[in-house]
Amino acid sequence: MTSTLERPAAGPRDGRRPRRTRADVVGTRPVAAVTAALWAAGLGLVVIGVLVTVVWAVSARGDDGILTPVAASGVVWLVAHHAAVDTGPAGVTLLPMLLLALPLLLLHRAGRWAARATATTDAGDAALIVVAATATYATLAFLVAQGASLGDGTVSPFAALGWTVVVAGVGLTAGVLDGAGLTPALVARLPAVVRRAGLVAATAGAALAVVVGVVAAAAVVARWSTETALSHQAAPGTGDALGLFLVSLAYLPNLLVWTLSYVAGPGFAVGGGVSVDAFSAPGALLPGVPILGTVPPDAPAAAPLLLLLPVLCGILASVVLRRRGHLELRAEVVALLGGAALVGLATVVLCALSRGSLGAGRLAVLGPPPWAAGLAVLGLVAAGAVLWSLLVRVAPTVWVRAEH
């Protein structure tokens, strides 16, 4: 009787193993990683394919077949990962930044699902999911680049591979950390000075985003007639107008980054060796691109005052930091300078992503200088933050002495 009870339970009478459920299969981390990568890439291709097909259907497409928008969708999907388009003698490297949000969003959701489906709570397991999913995603991009084309434009498979590794790594890492619940623990492990600098950077960055948006909207409204005229010349038909609207919408973040560089002082290049900043006007005929219609022919007299906006953003960041708790002067200044450095570094990255070329000749160089803009933002934000911190410490002492 005892030996019978200790004997393992017998399997099915027919000798077959019990079938594994779908949750058991998907729950394994490599399978979940591959599934997440396939879902993110497939849905991204479908969304972009629908948009490209709609524009193709309503435009004057001539004798093009249905394979034309299919091949073009692959190029646009790779462009969304910031892979440059090779058009022969000159390439297109000024790419729309708004499209970058689509793969990042899908990859974040895919990574979060993979972490939750596998009940991942360990950093090593999270890294395994990110590496496996990134490798799968980049391999798919490499294969898509083999057959994608848009007119004479193609994307190098190796450029597609490199950019998708970067984008997938960022998006999947954020999603997996979110799904595994590891983000609060990682933030808690950071030194206090780093957390304070992050608070300063988040506050100053959010304030800069608001003021830059207001300045860009004012510039668009002030030059609306010129922009409309350029749009009619570039897209006379209904289908062409729809395509131009979608392209302009995709380049809207580029315009905001250019405005940030304008507000900070360095300005941006508009082709042919011509640059625009708060102290000078282009003084030359600009390329007939609708987005460049916002550039004023003459520098406004009050334009140099825009440099005070980053300073005010630094003051706001200093106020927020002081409200979180009293710090010694040295610790407070270090946090403020660190936050300003983070904002400056983010400006360098954004300017590098927002600039490039649309061809040869006058369209060869468009956009802001990354390092000049980053250093300018760093200096202006740091100046406002540190000066305000010193002022609020010195002012009470001055008032007390005056009363005595």
C-alpha positions as CSV (number, residue, x, y, z in Angstrom):
1,M,0.0,0.0,0.0
2,T,2.8,2.4,0.9
3,S,4.6,1.7,-2.4
4,T,1.5,2.4,-4.3
5,L,0.9,5.8,-2.6
6,E,4.5,6.8,-3.3
7,R,4.4,5.8,-6.9
8,P,4.1,8.9,-9.3
9,A,0.8,9.5,-10.9
10,A,0.4,7.7,-14.2
11,G,0.1,9.7,-17.4
12,P,-2.6,9.4,-19.9
13,R,-3.6,5.8,-20.9
14,D,-2.8,6.5,-24.6
15,G,0.8,7.3,-23.8
16,R,0.7,10.9,-25.2
17,R,2.0,13.8,-23.2
18,P,-0.6,16.4,-21.9
19,R,-1.0,19.3,-24.3
20,R,0.6,22.5,-23.3
21,T,-1.8,25.5,-23.1
22,R,-1.3,28.7,-25.1
23,A,-0.4,30.5,-21.8
24,D,2.4,27.9,-21.2
25,V,3.8,28.4,-24.7
26,V,3.6,32.2,-24.7
27,G,4.8,32.4,-21.1
28,T,8.3,31.2,-22.0
29,R,10.4,34.3,-22.4
30,P,12.0,33.7,-25.8
31,V,8.6,32.9,-27.4
32,A,7.1,36.0,-25.7
33,A,9.9,38.1,-27.0
34,V,9.6,36.9,-30.6
35,T,5.8,37.3,-30.4
36,A,6.1,40.8,-29.1
37,A,8.6,41.8,-31.8
38,L,6.4,40.3,-34.6
39,W,3.3,42.1,-33.2
40,A,5.0,45.5,-33.0
41,A,6.6,45.3,-36.5
42,G,3.4,43.9,-38.1
43,L,1.1,46.5,-36.6
44,G,3.4,49.3,-37.5
45,L,3.6,48.1,-41.1
46,V,-0.2,47.8,-41.3
47,V,-0.8,51.3,-39.9
48,I,1.7,53.0,-42.2
49,G,0.6,50.8,-45.1
50,V,-3.0,52.0,-44.7
51,L,-1.9,55.7,-44.6
52,V,0.3,55.3,-47.7
53,T,-2.4,53.4,-49.6
54,V,-5.0,56.0,-48.9
55,V,-2.7,58.8,-50.2
56,W,-1.8,56.7,-53.2
57,A,-5.4,55.9,-54.0
58,V,-6.5,59.6,-54.0
59,S,-3.5,61.0,-55.8
60,A,-2.6,61.0,-59.5
61,R,-0.9,57.6,-59.5
62,G,-0.7,57.0,-63.3
63,D,-0.1,53.4,-64.2
64,D,1.2,52.3,-60.8
65,G,0.0,49.0,-59.5
66,I,-0.9,48.0,-56.0
67,L,2.7,46.8,-55.4
68,T,3.8,50.5,-55.5
69,P,2.2,51.5,-52.1
70,V,3.2,48.2,-50.6
71,A,6.9,48.8,-51.4
72,A,6.6,52.4,-50.4
73,S,5.1,51.4,-47.1
74,G,8.2,49.5,-46.3
75,V,10.4,52.6,-46.9
76,V,8.1,54.9,-44.8
77,W,8.1,52.3,-42.0
78,L,11.9,52.3,-42.0
79,V,12.0,56.1,-42.2
80,A,9.9,56.0,-39.0
81,H,12.9,54.4,-37.3
82,H,15.0,57.3,-38.7
83,A,16.8,55.3,-41.4
84,A,17.9,57.6,-44.2
85,V,16.6,57.2,-47.8
86,D,19.2,56.8,-50.5
87,T,18.0,58.6,-53.7
88,G,21.2,58.2,-55.8
89,P,23.5,61.2,-56.0
90,A,22.0,62.7,-52.7
91,G,20.1,61.1,-49.9
92,V,17.2,62.3,-47.7
93,T,18.3,62.5,-44.1
94,L,15.9,65.2,-42.8
95,L,13.3,62.7,-41.5
96,P,10.0,63.4,-39.8
97,M,10.3,62.9,-36.0
98,L,6.6,62.4,-35.4
99,L,6.8,59.0,-37.2
100,L,9.4,57.9,-34.6
101,A,6.6,58.0,-32.0
102,L,4.7,55.1,-33.7
103,P,7.4,52.4,-33.4
104,L,8.4,53.6,-29.9
105,L,4.8,53.3,-28.7
106,L,4.2,49.9,-30.2
107,L,7.5,48.6,-28.9
108,H,6.8,49.9,-25.4
109,R,3.4,48.1,-25.4
110,A,4.9,44.9,-26.8
111,G,7.7,44.9,-24.2
112,R,5.2,45.5,-21.4
113,W,3.0,42.7,-22.6
114,A,6.0,40.3,-22.8
115,A,7.1,41.1,-19.3
116,R,3.6,40.6,-17.8
117,A,2.9,37.4,-19.8
118,T,6.0,35.8,-18.5
119,A,5.7,37.2,-14.9
120,T,9.1,38.7,-15.2
121,T,10.4,40.5,-12.1
122,D,14.1,40.0,-12.4
123,A,16.5,42.3,-14.2
124,G,18.3,39.4,-15.9
125,D,15.1,38.0,-17.3
126,A,14.1,41.4,-18.5
127,A,17.4,41.8,-20.3
128,L,16.8,38.4,-22.0
129,I,13.4,39.6,-23.4
130,V,14.8,42.9,-24.6
131,V,17.8,41.2,-26.4
132,A,15.6,38.5,-28.0
133,A,12.9,40.9,-29.1
134,T,15.4,43.5,-30.4
135,A,17.2,40.9,-32.5
136,T,13.9,39.6,-34.0
137,Y,12.7,43.1,-34.7
138,A,15.9,44.2,-36.4
139,T,16.0,41.1,-38.5
140,L,12.5,41.9,-39.8
141,A,13.6,45.4,-40.6
142,F,16.7,44.1,-42.5
143,L,14.3,41.8,-44.6
144,V,11.9,44.7,-45.3
145,A,14.7,46.9,-46.5
146,Q,15.5,44.3,-49.2
147,G,12.3,44.9,-51.1
148,A,11.2,48.3,-50.0
149,S,11.4,51.2,-52.5
150,L,9.8,54.6,-53.0
151,G,10.3,55.9,-56.5
152,D,14.1,56.0,-56.8
153,G,14.6,56.0,-53.1
154,T,15.7,52.9,-51.1
155,V,16.9,52.3,-47.6
156,S,20.2,50.5,-47.0
157,P,19.6,47.2,-45.2
158,F,22.5,47.8,-42.9
159,A,21.3,51.3,-42.0
160,A,17.8,49.9,-41.3
161,L,19.4,47.2,-39.1
162,G,21.4,49.7,-37.1
163,W,18.6,52.2,-36.5
164,T,16.0,49.6,-35.6
165,V,18.4,48.1,-33.1
166,V,18.6,51.5,-31.4
167,V,14.8,52.3,-31.6
168,A,13.8,48.8,-30.6
169,G,16.3,48.7,-27.7
170,V,14.9,52.0,-26.3
171,G,11.2,51.1,-26.7
172,L,11.4,47.6,-25.5
173,T,13.6,48.4,-22.5
174,A,11.1,51.0,-21.3
175,G,8.2,48.7,-21.9
176,V,9.8,45.6,-20.2
177,L,10.8,47.7,-17.2
178,D,7.3,49.0,-16.9
179,G,5.7,45.6,-17.2
180,A,8.0,44.0,-14.8
181,G,7.6,46.8,-12.2
182,L,11.3,47.4,-12.1
183,T,11.2,51.2,-12.8
184,P,10.5,52.4,-9.2
185,A,13.2,50.1,-7.8
186,L,15.8,51.4,-10.4
187,V,14.8,55.0,-9.6
188,A,15.1,54.4,-5.9
189,R,18.6,53.1,-6.3
190,L,19.8,56.3,-8.0
191,P,21.8,58.8,-5.9
192,A,19.8,61.6,-4.4
193,V,21.7,64.2,-6.5
194,V,20.7,62.3,-9.7
195,R,17.0,62.3,-8.7
196,R,17.1,66.0,-7.9
197,A,18.8,66.7,-11.2
198,G,16.1,64.7,-13.0
199,L,13.4,66.7,-11.3
200,V,15.1,70.0,-12.5
201,A,15.5,68.6,-16.0
202,A,11.8,67.4,-16.1
203,T,10.5,70.8,-14.9
204,A,12.7,72.9,-17.2
205,G,12.1,70.6,-20.2
206,A,8.3,70.7,-19.8
207,A,8.4,74.5,-19.4
208,L,10.6,74.8,-22.6
209,A,8.2,72.6,-24.5
210,V,5.3,74.9,-23.6
211,V,7.1,78.2,-24.5
212,V,8.5,76.7,-27.7
213,G,5.0,75.6,-28.7
214,V,3.6,79.0,-28.1
215,V,6.4,80.7,-30.1
216,A,6.0,78.2,-33.0
217,A,2.2,78.7,-33.1
218,A,2.7,82.5,-33.2
219,A,5.1,82.2,-36.1
220,V,2.8,79.9,-38.1
221,V,-0.1,82.3,-37.5
222,A,1.9,85.4,-38.5
223,R,3.1,83.8,-41.8
224,W,-0.1,81.8,-42.6
225,S,-0.6,83.4,-46.0
226,T,2.9,82.6,-47.2
227,E,2.7,79.0,-46.0
228,T,-0.7,78.6,-47.7
229,A,0.7,80.0,-51.0
230,L,3.7,77.6,-50.9
231,S,1.4,74.7,-50.1
232,H,-0.8,75.4,-53.1
233,Q,2.2,75.5,-55.3
234,A,3.6,72.3,-54.0
235,A,0.3,70.4,-53.9
236,P,-2.4,71.7,-56.4
237,G,-4.6,68.6,-56.3
238,T,-6.7,67.2,-53.5
239,G,-4.7,64.0,-53.1
240,D,-1.5,65.9,-53.2
241,A,-2.8,68.3,-50.6
242,L,-3.7,65.3,-48.3
243,G,-0.2,63.9,-48.7
244,L,1.3,67.3,-48.0
245,F,-0.8,67.7,-44.9
246,L,0.3,64.4,-43.5
247,V,4.0,65.1,-44.3
248,S,3.7,68.5,-42.7
249,L,2.1,67.0,-39.6
250,A,4.9,64.4,-39.4
251,Y,7.5,67.2,-39.6
252,L,5.8,69.3,-36.8
253,P,8.2,68.1,-34.1
254,N,11.1,69.1,-36.3
255,L,9.7,72.6,-36.5
256,L,9.4,72.7,-32.7
257,V,13.1,71.7,-32.2
258,W,14.2,74.3,-34.8
259,T,12.1,76.8,-32.8
260,L,13.9,75.8,-29.6
261,S,17.3,76.4,-31.2
262,Y,16.0,79.8,-32.4
263,V,14.8,80.7,-28.9
264,A,18.2,79.6,-27.5
265,G,20.2,81.8,-29.9
266,P,22.0,79.6,-32.4
267,G,19.1,79.4,-34.8
268,F,19.0,76.9,-37.7
269,A,20.2,76.6,-41.3
270,V,17.8,76.9,-44.2
271,G,20.0,75.8,-47.0
272,G,22.6,77.3,-49.3
273,G,24.7,78.4,-46.4
274,V,21.9,80.7,-45.0
275,S,21.0,80.6,-41.3
276,V,18.2,82.1,-39.3
277,D,18.5,83.3,-35.7
278,A,17.1,85.8,-33.3
279,F,19.6,88.5,-34.3
280,S,19.6,88.3,-38.1
281,A,17.3,87.5,-41.1
282,P,18.2,85.1,-43.9
283,G,18.5,87.9,-46.4
284,A,18.2,85.4,-49.3
285,L,15.5,83.5,-51.2
286,L,14.6,80.4,-49.3
287,P,13.8,77.0,-50.8
288,G,10.1,76.7,-51.7
289,V,9.3,74.2,-48.8
290,P,6.1,75.0,-47.0
291,I,7.6,74.4,-43.6
292,L,10.1,77.2,-44.3
293,G,7.3,79.7,-44.9
294,T,7.3,80.4,-41.2
295,V,10.7,82.1,-41.5
296,P,10.2,85.9,-41.4
297,P,12.0,87.9,-44.1
298,D,13.3,90.3,-41.5
299,A,14.4,89.7,-37.9
300,P,11.8,91.0,-35.5
301,A,13.1,93.8,-33.2
302,A,11.9,91.9,-30.1
303,A,13.4,88.6,-31.2
304,P,16.5,88.8,-28.9
305,L,14.1,88.9,-25.9
306,L,13.2,85.3,-26.7
307,L,16.5,84.3,-25.0
308,L,14.9,85.2,-21.7
309,L,12.5,82.3,-22.1
310,P,15.0,79.5,-21.3
311,V,16.2,81.7,-18.4
312,L,12.6,81.8,-17.0
313,C,12.4,78.0,-17.4
314,G,15.5,77.7,-15.3
315,I,14.0,79.9,-12.6
316,L,10.8,77.8,-12.6
317,A,12.9,74.6,-12.1
318,S,14.8,76.2,-9.2
319,V,11.5,77.2,-7.6
320,V,10.1,73.6,-7.9
321,L,13.3,72.1,-6.5
322,R,13.3,74.4,-3.5
323,R,9.7,73.5,-2.7
324,R,10.6,69.8,-2.5
325,G,12.8,70.5,0.5
326,H,15.6,72.7,1.9
327,L,19.1,71.9,0.6
328,E,22.5,73.3,1.3
329,L,23.7,75.8,-1.3
330,R,26.3,73.4,-2.7
331,A,23.9,70.5,-3.1
332,E,21.3,72.8,-4.6
333,V,23.7,74.3,-7.2
334,V,24.9,70.8,-8.1
335,A,21.4,69.6,-8.7
336,L,20.5,72.7,-10.8
337,L,23.6,72.4,-12.9
338,G,23.1,68.7,-13.4
339,G,19.5,69.2,-14.5
340,A,20.5,72.0,-16.9
341,A,23.1,69.6,-18.3
342,L,20.5,66.9,-18.9
343,V,18.3,69.4,-20.7
344,G,21.2,70.5,-22.8
345,L,22.1,66.9,-23.7
346,A,18.4,66.2,-24.6
347,T,18.6,69.3,-26.9
348,V,21.7,67.9,-28.6
349,V,19.9,64.6,-29.3
350,L,16.7,66.3,-30.6
351,C,18.6,68.7,-32.8
352,A,20.6,65.9,-34.3
353,L,17.4,64.0,-35.1
354,S,15.6,67.0,-36.5
355,R,18.3,68.1,-39.0
356,G,19.5,66.7,-42.3
357,S,19.1,67.2,-46.0
358,L,16.3,66.9,-48.5
359,G,18.6,66.5,-51.5
360,A,21.5,68.3,-53.1
361,G,22.2,72.0,-53.6
362,R,20.2,74.4,-51.5
363,L,18.5,71.6,-49.6
364,A,21.7,69.9,-48.6
365,V,21.9,71.3,-45.0
366,L,18.7,72.1,-43.1
367,G,18.2,72.4,-39.3
368,P,19.9,73.5,-36.1
369,P,23.5,72.9,-35.0
370,P,23.2,70.3,-32.3
371,W,26.1,71.1,-30.0
372,A,25.7,74.9,-30.3
373,A,22.0,74.7,-29.4
374,G,22.6,72.2,-26.6
375,L,25.3,74.4,-25.0
376,A,23.1,77.5,-25.4
377,V,20.2,75.8,-23.7
378,L,22.4,74.5,-20.9
379,G,23.9,77.9,-20.3
380,L,20.6,79.8,-20.3
381,V,18.7,77.3,-18.1
382,A,21.6,77.1,-15.7
383,A,22.0,80.8,-15.5
384,G,18.3,81.3,-14.6
385,A,18.2,78.5,-12.1
386,V,21.5,79.3,-10.2
387,L,20.9,83.0,-10.2
388,W,17.5,82.6,-8.7
389,S,18.8,80.2,-6.1
390,L,21.4,82.7,-5.0
391,L,19.0,85.6,-5.1
392,V,16.5,83.9,-2.7
393,R,19.3,83.2,-0.3
394,V,20.8,86.7,-0.4
395,A,17.6,88.7,-0.4
396,P,16.4,87.9,3.1
397,T,19.8,88.8,4.5
398,V,19.8,92.1,2.7
399,W,16.3,92.9,4.0
400,V,17.1,92.1,7.6
401,R,20.2,94.3,7.5
402,A,18.2,97.1,6.0
403,E,15.6,96.9,8.8
404,H,18.3,97.0,11.5
